[in-house]
Amino acid sequence: MHRIVVKLGTNVIMRPDGKVALGLLCGLVEQIAALRDQGMEVLVVSSGAVGLGVERLGLSARPTVVAQVQACAAIGQSRLMALYGDAFDRLSCPIAQVLLTEDDFRDPVRHANLRATLDALLTLGVIPIVNENDTVSTVELDRPTESAPRERIFGDNDKLSALLMKHINADLLVLLSDVDGLYDRDPSDPGAKVLRLVGSVDDRILALAHGSNGRGRGGMTSKLESARIALRAGKQVVIANGRTPQVLERIIDGEALGTRFSPVGQEVAE
């Protein structure tokens, strides 16, 4: 395995009380840096900018007005990169900020430039930290409307990470959040079990999605749609809990953590 994409959800970056999960974040940074030291090329897709902005402004909840959400994103993105910068600097690991909008995928010239830049960064041993540019991207922040002129390419970082996985030809996408994986029924059911291997994402699998993300925009449905994008490209995806000790190293080693989506696996196996 040579090139991987790791997506860190808002519920990994932030604690339930709205504060930064600094210890957890630093632990994941150490794992990512260790993978780099082993010769892997790692691209990180990180949520959390809006949440950090909300926390910095002392707001009790995420705003509902798009302009206010954009303001939170502008405040939070600088804080997010400062956190990553401090953590990776201690490990002598170079990083780069990459902020994207849907137009970066629609426009052929911008798309080609994006692919070339990401490939150059990864080849140089730099870890790109990618996020949607929420400060200017109203389409990702607002709800879809019947009058929307164009179909969305992505609406959250789960789908963005799947698209990036395809475009940089990564071997694996790891989606880390605060859930242990995809359950075979409502997770609140005492008998619910995590599905360890899924071979395709059909309506039956999509029906297993329960709940939503309280601070970010992604939820299990979004993660399953991202897995479907990756599977169609012949790629593997793992949905796992970012709080699991040494989660990245264990996934890379092939341990059965979370739910692995593999185009060569059985449709559903435990």
C-alpha positions in Angstrom: 0.0 0.0 0.0 1.6 3.2 -1.2 -0.9 6.1 -1.1 -3.9 6.6 1.2 -6.5 9.2 2.1 -7.5 9.7 5.7 -10.7 11.7 6.4 -11.1 13.1 9.9 -14.6 14.1 10.8 -15.8 16.9 13.0 -16.7 14.5 15.8 -13.0 13.4 15.8 -11.6 16.9 15.9 -14.1 18.2 18.5 -15.2 16.8 21.9 -18.9 16.5 22.8 -18.6 19.7 24.8 -17.5 21.6 21.7 -13.9 21.9 22.7 -10.9 20.7 20.6 -10.1 17.0 21.2 -6.4 18.0 21.3 -5.0 14.7 22.7 -6.9 12.6 20.2 -5.9 14.9 17.3 -2.2 14.8 18.3 -2.4 11.0 18.5 -3.8 10.7 15.0 -1.1 13.1 13.7 1.5 10.9 15.2 0.0 7.9 13.4 -0.2 9.8 10.1 3.4 10.9 10.5 4.5 7.3 11.3 2.8 6.1 8.0 4.8 8.7 6.1 8.0 7.6 7.8 7.2 4.1 6.5 7.2 5.4 3.0 3.5 5.9 2.5 2.0 9.0 0.9 -0.9 10.3 3.0 -3.5 12.9 2.1 -5.7 14.2 5.0 -9.2 15.5 4.5 -10.1 17.4 7.6 -13.4 18.8 8.8 -13.7 20.9 11.9 -13.2 24.5 10.6 -16.8 25.6 11.3 -16.9 23.8 14.6 -13.7 25.5 15.7 -15.1 28.9 14.6 -18.3 28.2 16.6 -16.2 27.3 19.7 -14.0 30.4 19.3 -16.9 32.7 19.1 -18.5 31.1 22.1 -21.7 30.2 20.2 -24.0 27.6 21.7 -24.8 26.0 18.3 -23.9 26.0 14.7 -25.5 29.0 13.0 -28.3 28.5 10.5 -27.5 31.6 8.3 -25.1 30.7 5.6 -23.0 34.0 5.9 -22.6 33.3 9.6 -21.5 29.7 8.9 -19.0 31.1 6.4 -17.7 33.5 9.1 -17.2 30.6 11.5 -15.4 28.7 8.7 -13.0 31.6 8.1 -12.2 31.8 11.8 -12.0 28.1 12.4 -9.9 27.2 9.3 -6.9 29.3 10.5 -7.2 27.6 14.0 -7.5 24.2 12.4 -4.3 24.7 10.4 -2.5 26.1 13.4 -3.3 22.9 15.3 -2.1 20.7 12.5 1.0 22.9 12.0 2.1 22.7 15.6 1.4 19.0 15.8 3.2 18.0 12.6 6.1 20.5 13.2 7.0 18.6 16.3 7.5 15.5 14.2 9.4 17.4 11.4 6.6 16.6 9.0 5.8 19.2 6.3 2.1 19.9 5.6 0.2 22.0 3.1 -3.2 23.6 3.2 -5.5 22.9 0.2 -9.0 24.5 0.1 -11.4 23.3 -2.6 -14.7 24.1 -4.1 -16.8 22.2 -6.6 -15.5 24.5 -9.4 -12.1 22.9 -8.9 -13.6 19.7 -10.2 -15.9 21.2 -12.8 -13.3 23.3 -14.6 -10.9 21.1 -16.6 -7.9 23.4 -16.2 -8.4 23.9 -12.5 -9.0 20.2 -12.1 -5.8 19.3 -13.9 -3.8 21.8 -11.8 -5.3 20.4 -8.7 -4.2 16.8 -9.6 -0.8 18.0 -10.5 -0.3 19.9 -7.3 -1.5 17.2 -5.0 0.7 14.6 -6.8 3.7 16.9 -6.5 3.1 17.5 -2.8 2.7 13.8 -2.1 5.8 12.9 -4.1 7.8 15.5 -2.1 6.7 13.8 1.2 4.3 16.7 2.1 1.0 15.8 3.7 -1.8 17.9 2.1 -4.5 19.0 4.6 -7.6 19.3 2.4 -11.0 20.9 3.3 -13.9 22.4 1.5 -13.5 26.2 1.2 -16.6 26.9 3.2 -15.9 30.6 3.4 -16.9 31.0 -0.3 -18.8 27.7 -1.1 -22.4 28.4 -0.3 -23.5 25.3 -2.3 -21.9 23.0 0.2 -23.3 24.9 3.2 -26.9 25.5 2.1 -29.6 22.9 1.7 -30.4 21.8 -1.9 -33.3 23.6 -3.6 -35.5 22.8 -6.5 -34.0 25.8 -8.4 -30.4 24.7 -7.9 -28.9 25.1 -11.4 -26.3 22.3 -11.2 -26.0 18.9 -9.7 -23.7 18.9 -6.7 -20.4 17.1 -7.1 -20.0 16.8 -3.3 -21.7 18.3 -0.3 -19.5 17.2 2.5 -16.0 16.0 3.1 -16.9 12.3 3.0 -17.7 12.6 -0.7 -14.8 15.0 -1.3 -12.4 12.4 0.2 -13.8 9.7 -2.1 -13.4 11.9 -5.2 -9.8 12.8 -4.2 -9.1 9.1 -3.7 -10.0 8.5 -7.3 -8.1 11.5 -8.7 -4.8 10.8 -6.9 -5.2 7.0 -7.4 -4.9 6.2 -3.7 -5.1 2.6 -2.6 -7.3 3.1 0.5 -9.7 5.6 2.0 -10.1 5.6 5.8 -13.2 7.6 7.1 -12.7 8.3 10.8 -15.6 9.5 12.9 -17.1 8.6 16.3 -18.8 5.4 15.2 -17.3 1.9 15.1 -18.6 1.2 11.6 -21.7 0.2 9.8 -24.1 -1.8 12.0 -26.5 -4.5 10.8 -29.4 -2.7 12.5 -30.0 0.3 14.6 -26.9 0.7 16.8 -29.1 1.3 19.9 -30.4 -2.3 19.6 -28.4 -4.4 22.1 -28.0 -7.1 19.5 -26.6 -4.8 16.8 -23.2 -5.9 15.3 -20.7 -4.1 13.1 -20.5 -5.5 9.6 -16.8 -6.2 9.0 -16.9 -6.6 5.2 -19.2 -5.1 2.6 -18.8 -5.8 -1.1 -21.3 -3.4 -2.6 -23.4 -0.5 -1.5 -27.0 -1.1 -2.6 -30.4 0.0 -1.3 -30.3 -2.7 1.4 -26.9 -1.4 2.7 -28.0 2.3 2.5 -31.1 1.4 4.6 -28.8 0.5 7.4 -27.6 4.1 7.9 -28.9 5.5 11.2 -28.5 8.8 12.9 -26.6 12.0 11.8 -23.6 14.1 12.7 -24.5 16.7 15.3 -21.8 19.2 14.3 -20.6 18.3 10.8 -22.6 17.7 7.6 -21.7 14.1 7.0 -23.4 11.1 8.5 -23.5 7.4 7.8 -25.5 7.8 4.6 -22.9 10.2 3.3 -20.1 7.7 4.2 -21.9 4.9 2.4 -22.3 7.1 -0.7 -18.6 7.8 -0.5 -17.9 4.1 -0.2 -20.0 3.4 -3.3 -18.0 6.0 -5.3 -14.8 4.3 -4.2 -16.1 0.7 -4.9 -17.1 1.7 -8.4 -13.5 2.9 -8.9 -12.2 -0.5 -7.6 -10.9 1.1 -4.4 -11.2 0.0 -0.7 -12.7 2.1 2.1 -12.8 1.6 5.8 -15.2 3.3 8.2 -13.8 3.3 11.7 -13.8 5.0 15.1 -11.1 7.6 15.3 -10.9 7.1 19.0 -9.7 3.5 18.6 -6.1 3.2 19.8 -3.6 3.0 16.9 -6.5 2.8 14.5 -4.6 3.7 11.3 -1.7 1.4 11.9 -4.1 -1.5 12.7 -6.2 -0.9 9.6 -3.1 -0.7 7.4 -2.0 -4.0 9.0 -5.3 -5.6 7.9 -6.9 -5.9 11.3 -10.7 -6.2 11.2 -11.5 -2.7 12.6 -14.7 -0.9 11.6 -16.3 -1.8 8.3 -14.2 -2.5 5.3 -15.7 -2.0 1.8 -13.9 -4.1 -0.7 -14.9 -4.7 -4.4 -13.3 -8.2 -4.1 -15.0 -9.2 -0.9 -18.3 -10.8 -0.1 -21.4 -8.6 -0.2 -21.8 -8.7 3.6 -19.7 -10.8 5.9 -18.9 -10.6 9.6 
